[in-house]
Amino acid sequence: MNEKFIIIDGPAVLHRAWHALPKLTDPKGRIISAVYGFTSLLIKLLREQKPKYIAVTFDTPEPTFRHKEYKEYKATRVPQPKEFYDQIPLTKGILDAFNIPYFEKPGIEADDLIGALKNLAKKESIKTIIVTGDLDALQLIDKKTKVYLLRKGISKAEIYDESKVTERFHLRPKQLIDFKALRGDPSDNIPGVPGIGKKTALKLIKKYNSLENLYYCLEKNKKSCQIKDRIKEKLLKYKNQAFLSKRLVTILSKVDLIKNLSQCKVKKFDEEKIENEFKKYGFKTLIKRLEKGFIFNQQGSLF
């Protein structure tokens, strides 16, 4: 049985749509370009993938455990305009019309909720497709999990599995965590190890497999550890910062959320209810897709 679970990274998709589309407005004059882009992609996924399960995750405004451990986490991020955040509840209204569940939890990021849902699907032997524009999600890939990575706004995507990750990054999905822990990440203000760039981080993780193995070699097998002295000094000096960075970049999988995936099962769509929601925002093009029987007239699969 080819059961599939689609998990949509709400913030990532909305950000992509917000930046990619012109500023569309509804009959009330509200900017709804992010809502439109999100909804258009949702329809595309439902038509092409025909998932048995689907869910969307969102962030909340409360500080996360990452902020509590490292107050500078994401401190360099520039907030979006109010018009962007105003579209989040509108998007949730669209999801309600589709009877699609969405999850948010104070102090827990959308990525961690994705990790928890993916972990639950893995336990139930259900194949998962994570839809996002965020490379961080690649660490979640395994034999039953692929990432539908948006590029060029929301119009195109690349499908990542284990082999695609190795082809692009020369590392296994889980090793991306260790790589980023060494290199750092300015976009999230992850410190990493100062002076360790992309090439050195890649070389070290390829050779030692993980951050733990690297530091075991540095501290327990100093003589046999073939690392240049200047690199050793940096690694040892910033050891705590390296492991802090690893904790910050690791997506959680153990979050108390739901017991099983029955809550995420795709329900029968009330097309009249959805059409009324679309009319409210002036989504004329999307209404035409409804008229064509938009859900059940195409075949397609990522597995």
RODO-2510 file (C-alpha; in nm, 4 decimals, decimal comma):
residues 303
     n   res          X          Y          Z
     1     m     0,0000     0,0000     0,0000
     2     n     0,1476     0,3335    -0,1099
     3     e     0,0345     0,5493     0,1834
     4     k     0,1895     0,8948     0,1945
     5     f     0,2018     1,1682     0,4544
     6     i     0,2654     1,5253     0,3390
     7     i     0,3927     1,7665     0,6045
     8     i     0,3973     2,1317     0,5006
     9     d     0,6330     2,3768     0,6693
    10     g     0,3845     2,6645     0,7051
    11     p     0,6277     2,9519     0,7778
    12     a     0,8735     2,8479     0,5060
    13     v     0,6071     2,8182     0,2349
    14     l     0,4402     3,1458     0,3336
    15     h     0,7754     3,3282     0,3292
    16     r     0,8517     3,1884    -0,0151
    17     a     0,5133     3,2975    -0,1489
    18     w     0,5398     3,6406     0,0162
    19     h     0,8706     3,7181    -0,1522
    20     a     0,7955     3,5514    -0,4858
    21     l     0,4532     3,6913    -0,5741
    22     p     0,3380     4,0462    -0,6437
    23     k     0,1351     4,2130    -0,3682
    24     l    -0,2123     4,0749    -0,4405
    25     t    -0,5101     4,2186    -0,2506
    26     d    -0,8560     4,0823    -0,1683
    27     p    -1,1875     4,2724    -0,2012
    28     k    -1,1269     4,4244     0,1449
    29     g    -0,7900     4,5625     0,0375
    30     r    -0,5869     4,3159     0,2477
    31     i    -0,2621     4,1825     0,1017
    32     i    -0,3141     3,8089     0,0434
    33     s    -0,0243     3,7117    -0,1866
    34     a     0,1257     3,4681     0,0678
    35     v    -0,2143     3,3072     0,1255
    36     y    -0,2667     3,2730    -0,2489
    37     g     0,0757     3,1169    -0,3075
    38     f     0,0333     2,8770    -0,0155
    39     t    -0,3131     2,7698    -0,1336
    40     s    -0,2006     2,7240    -0,4924
    41     l     0,0816     2,4951    -0,3794
    42     l    -0,1554     2,3061    -0,1491
    43     i    -0,3874     2,2294    -0,4399
    44     k    -0,0937     2,1181    -0,6543
    45     l     0,0268     1,8791    -0,3838
    46     l    -0,3187     1,7325    -0,3266
    47     r    -0,3760     1,6802    -0,6984
    48     e    -0,0382     1,5307    -0,7779
    49     q     0,0428     1,3310    -0,4664
    50     k    -0,2985     1,2184    -0,3383
    51     p    -0,1695     1,1750     0,0185
    52     k    -0,3578     0,9666     0,2706
    53     y    -0,2339     1,1965     0,5471
    54     i    -0,1511     1,5673     0,5514
    55     a    -0,0603     1,8303     0,8128
    56     v     0,0838     2,1809     0,8358
    57     t     0,3095     2,3178     1,1100
    58     f     0,3498     2,6759     1,2315
    59     d     0,5728     2,8739     1,4674
    60     t     0,4418     3,0689     1,7666
    61     p     0,5713     3,4060     1,8919
    62     e     0,6986     3,2683     2,2254
    63     p     1,0766     3,2182     2,2734
    64     t     1,1895     2,8629     2,2020
    65     f     1,4251     2,6446     2,4040
    66     r     1,6934     2,7530     2,1563
    67     h     1,6446     3,1186     2,2484
    68     k     1,6672     3,0255     2,6156
    69     e     1,9930     2,8385     2,5645
    70     y     2,1450     3,0960     2,3291
    71     k     1,9852     3,4404     2,3462
    72     e     2,1457     3,5466     2,0169
    73     y     1,9661     3,2685     1,8265
    74     k     1,8144     3,4221     1,5100
    75     a     1,8924     3,7670     1,6543
    76     t     2,0037     3,8942     1,3136
    77     r     1,6707     3,8121     1,1466
    78     v     1,4765     4,1124     1,0224
    79     p     1,1035     4,0891     1,1100
    80     q     0,8593     4,0826     0,8190
    81     p     0,6008     4,3600     0,7748
    82     k     0,2741     4,3342     0,9658
    83     e     0,0975     4,2570     0,6352
    84     f     0,2862     3,9278     0,6210
    85     y     0,1936     3,8128     0,9718
    86     d    -0,1677     3,9140     0,9145
    87     q    -0,1875     3,6439     0,6482
    88     i    -0,1107     3,3577     0,8860
    89     p    -0,4617     3,3413     1,0407
    90     l    -0,6107     3,3752     0,6910
    91     t    -0,4067     3,0735     0,5812
    92     k    -0,5331     2,8772     0,8796
    93     g    -0,8854     2,9633     0,7677
    94     i    -0,8095     2,8069     0,4286
    95     l    -0,6817     2,4933     0,6031
    96     d    -0,9997     2,4786     0,8123
    97     a    -1,2033     2,4891     0,4917
    98     f    -1,0046     2,1915     0,3612
    99     n    -1,0344     2,0066     0,6960
   100     i    -0,6549     1,9913     0,7078
   101     p    -0,5031     1,9877     1,0588
   102     y    -0,2300     2,2316     1,1544
   103     f    -0,0070     2,2205     1,4586
   104     e     0,1665     2,4837     1,6685
   105     k     0,3063     2,4674     2,0192
   106     p     0,4464     2,7512     2,2343
   107     g     0,8237     2,7305     2,2627
   108     i     0,8530     2,4740     1,9825
   109     e     0,9456     2,5660     1,6255
   110     a     0,7582     2,4454     1,3177
   111     d     1,0668     2,2393     1,2211
   112     d     1,0520     2,0451     1,5475
   113     l     0,6838     1,9693     1,4973
   114     i     0,7748     1,8387     1,1520
   115     g     1,0382     1,6189     1,3164
   116     a     0,7832     1,4815     1,5632
   117     l     0,5249     1,4086     1,2931
   118     k     0,7855     1,2503     1,0675
   119     n     0,9043     1,0326     1,3556
   120     l     0,5476     0,9186     1,4195
   121     a     0,5009     0,8345     1,0509
   122     k     0,8246     0,6341     1,0560
   123     k     0,6973     0,4276     1,3481
   124     e     0,3809     0,3540     1,1485
   125     s     0,5883     0,2695     0,8353
   126     i     0,4289     0,5530     0,6371
   127     k     0,6282     0,7347     0,3705
   128     t     0,6673     1,1072     0,4331
   129     i     0,7153     1,4076     0,2053
   130     i     0,8255     1,7279     0,3810
   131     v     0,7387     2,0417     0,1844
   132     t     0,9631     2,3374     0,2684
   133     g     1,2051     2,5959     0,1375
   134     d     1,4446     2,5410     0,4280
   135     l     1,7584     2,3326     0,3776
   136     d     1,7601     2,2434     0,7490
   137     a     1,4867     1,9875     0,6800
   138     l     1,7297     1,7760     0,4764
   139     q     1,8662     1,6312     0,8008
   140     l     1,5303     1,4486     0,8424
   141     i     1,5661     1,2475     0,5219
   142     d     1,5828     0,8702     0,5500
   143     k     1,4610     0,5715     0,3487
   144     k     1,0966     0,6627     0,4126
   145     t     1,1319     1,0412     0,4083
   146     k     1,1908     1,2797     0,1190
   147     v     1,2019     1,6586     0,1085
   148     y     1,0139     1,8603    -0,1531
   149     l     1,2467     2,1607    -0,1519
   150     l     1,0995     2,4746    -0,3049
   151     r     1,3186     2,6861    -0,5303
   152     k     1,2502     2,9979    -0,7358
   153     g     0,9668     3,0976    -0,5060
   154     i     0,7017     2,8273    -0,5101
   155     s     0,6893     2,7518    -0,8828
   156     k     0,9576     2,4845    -0,8857
   157     a     1,0925     2,2249    -0,6460
   158     e     1,3716     1,9702    -0,6173
   159     i     1,3037     1,6330    -0,4620
   160     y     1,5711     1,5281    -0,2144
   161     d     1,6294     1,1735    -0,0978
   162     e     1,9407     1,0247     0,0625
   163     s     2,1294     0,9941    -0,2662
   164     k     2,0440     1,3514    -0,3730
   165     v     2,1797     1,4874    -0,0416
   166     t     2,5023     1,2909    -0,0830
   167     e     2,5343     1,4037    -0,4441
   168     r     2,5040     1,7733    -0,3539
   169     f     2,6722     1,7942    -0,0122
   170     h     2,8970     1,4833    -0,0114
   171     l     2,7506     1,3943     0,3290
   172     r     2,4687     1,1809     0,4638
   173     p     2,1563     1,3672     0,5816
   174     k     2,2372     1,3351     0,9533
   175     q     2,5913     1,4593     0,8956
   176     l     2,4545     1,7947     0,7793
   177     i     2,3923     1,8663     1,1477
   178     d     2,7597     1,8198     1,2373
   179     f     2,8712     2,0128     0,9304
   180     k     2,6572     2,3103     1,0270
   181     a     2,7691     2,2856     1,3909
   182     l     3,1280     2,3433     1,2765
   183     r     3,0643     2,5927     1,0000
   184     g     2,7882     2,7903     1,1707
   185     d     2,4989     2,9609     0,9946
   186     p     2,4659     3,3403     0,9707
   187     s     2,0974     3,3198     0,8697
   188     d     2,0059     3,1703     1,2092
   189     n     2,3011     3,3316     1,3890
   190     i     2,4493     2,9900     1,4728
   191     p     2,8080     3,0583     1,5888
   192     g     2,9857     2,7366     1,4879
   193     v     3,3640     2,7359     1,5254
   194     p     3,5217     3,0683     1,4183
   195     g     3,7732     3,0207     1,1395
   196     i     3,6261     2,6882     1,0225
   197     g     3,4841     2,7386     0,6755
   198     k     3,2824     2,5196     0,4421
   199     k     3,5765     2,3238     0,2969
   200     t     3,7379     2,2483     0,6332
   201     a     3,4076     2,1539     0,7970
   202     l     3,3242     1,9200     0,5094
   203     k     3,6686     1,7582     0,5196
   204     l     3,6509     1,7019     0,8962
   205     i     3,3010     1,5518     0,8984
   206     k     3,3758     1,3277     0,5999
   207     k     3,6857     1,1971     0,7765
   208     y     3,5533     1,1646     1,1324
   209     n     3,1834     1,1061     1,0580
   210     s     3,0494     1,3128     1,3487
   211     l     3,1332     1,5937     1,5891
   212     e     3,1648     1,3433     1,8732
   213     n     3,4170     1,1284     1,6852
   214     l     3,6145     1,4371     1,5856
   215     y     3,6530     1,5567     1,9443
   216     y     3,7273     1,2039     2,0682
   217     c     4,0195     1,1982     1,8267
   218     l     4,1328     1,5440     1,9358
   219     e     4,1206     1,4687     2,3074
   220     k     4,1898     1,0950     2,3368
   221     n     4,4089     1,0147     2,0362
   222     k     4,6031     1,3383     2,0030
   223     k     4,9100     1,1842     1,8413
   224     s     4,7187     0,9943     1,5727
   225     c     4,4773     1,2785     1,5018
   226     q     4,6022     1,4181     1,1730
   227     i     4,4644     1,7702     1,1916
   228     k     4,6730     2,0830     1,1412
   229     d     4,7754     2,2533     1,4651
   230     r     4,5982     2,5796     1,3857
   231     i     4,2720     2,3903     1,3181
   232     k     4,3166     2,1863     1,6384
   233     e     4,3560     2,5044     1,8400
   234     k     4,0339     2,6508     1,7039
   235     l     3,8389     2,3300     1,7554
   236     l     3,9577     2,2871     2,1151
   237     k     3,9117     2,6536     2,2030
   238     y     3,5533     2,6579     2,0768
   239     k     3,4488     2,3049     2,1709
   240     n     3,1553     2,4190     2,3865
   241     q     3,0397     2,6509     2,1103
   242     a     3,0535     2,3674     1,8562
   243     f     2,8318     2,1420     2,0683
   244     l     2,5997     2,4315     2,1481
   245     s     2,5664     2,4885     1,7734
   246     k     2,4858     2,1214     1,7211
   247     r     2,2054     2,1380     1,9764
   248     l     2,0696     2,4514     1,8112
   249     v     2,0627     2,3063     1,4598
   250     t     1,9287     1,9612     1,5490
   251     i     1,5579     1,9257     1,4717
   252     l     1,3716     1,7578     1,7560
   253     s     1,1783     1,4366     1,6983
   254     k     1,0464     1,3788     2,0496
   255     v     0,7721     1,6361     2,0992
   256     d     0,4478     1,5481     2,2736
   257     l     0,1999     1,6198     1,9964
   258     i    -0,0412     1,3433     1,8884
   259     k    -0,0615     0,9700     1,9563
   260     n    -0,1034     0,8518     1,5952
   261     l    -0,1666     0,9851     1,2475
   262     s    -0,5435     0,9286     1,2399
   263     q    -0,5909     1,3003     1,3159
   264     c    -0,3994     1,3819     0,9962
   265     k    -0,5990     1,1598     0,7621
   266     v    -0,7226     1,3417     0,4521
   267     k    -1,0957     1,3950     0,4852
   268     k    -1,3593     1,4359     0,2168
   269     f    -1,3462     1,7868     0,0774
   270     d    -1,6513     2,0139     0,0860
   271     e    -1,5867     2,1942    -0,2425
   272     e    -1,8708     2,4414    -0,1824
   273     k    -1,7161     2,5454     0,1489
   274     i    -1,3740     2,5820    -0,0141
   275     e    -1,5209     2,7804    -0,3046
   276     n    -1,6882     3,0213    -0,0616
   277     e    -1,3547     3,0741     0,1122
   278     f    -1,1857     3,1402    -0,2226
   279     k    -1,4562     3,3902    -0,3232
   280     k    -1,3907     3,5790    -0,0001
   281     y    -1,0338     3,6449    -0,1151
   282     g    -1,1072     3,6821    -0,4866
   283     f    -0,9169     3,3649    -0,5822
   284     k    -1,0805     3,3382    -0,9259
   285     t    -0,8054     3,1233    -1,0792
   286     l    -0,8225     2,8760    -0,7921
   287     i    -1,2015     2,8576    -0,8171
   288     k    -1,1577     2,7395    -1,1767
   289     r    -0,9452     2,4533    -1,0493
   290     l    -1,2339     2,3520    -0,8242
   291     e    -1,4644     2,3461    -1,1249
   292     k    -1,2325     2,0956    -1,2916
   293     g    -1,2542     1,8537    -0,9985
   294     f    -0,9128     1,9636    -0,8795
   295     i    -0,8319     1,6828    -0,6363
   296     f    -0,8981     1,3510    -0,8024
   297     n    -0,8223     1,3919    -1,1721
   298     q    -0,4456     1,3506    -1,1815
   299     q    -0,1950     1,0823    -1,0996
   300     g     0,1498     1,1325    -0,9576
   301     s     0,3893     1,0226    -0,6880
   302     l     0,7258     1,0969    -0,5343
   303     f     0,7565     0,7336    -0,4173
***
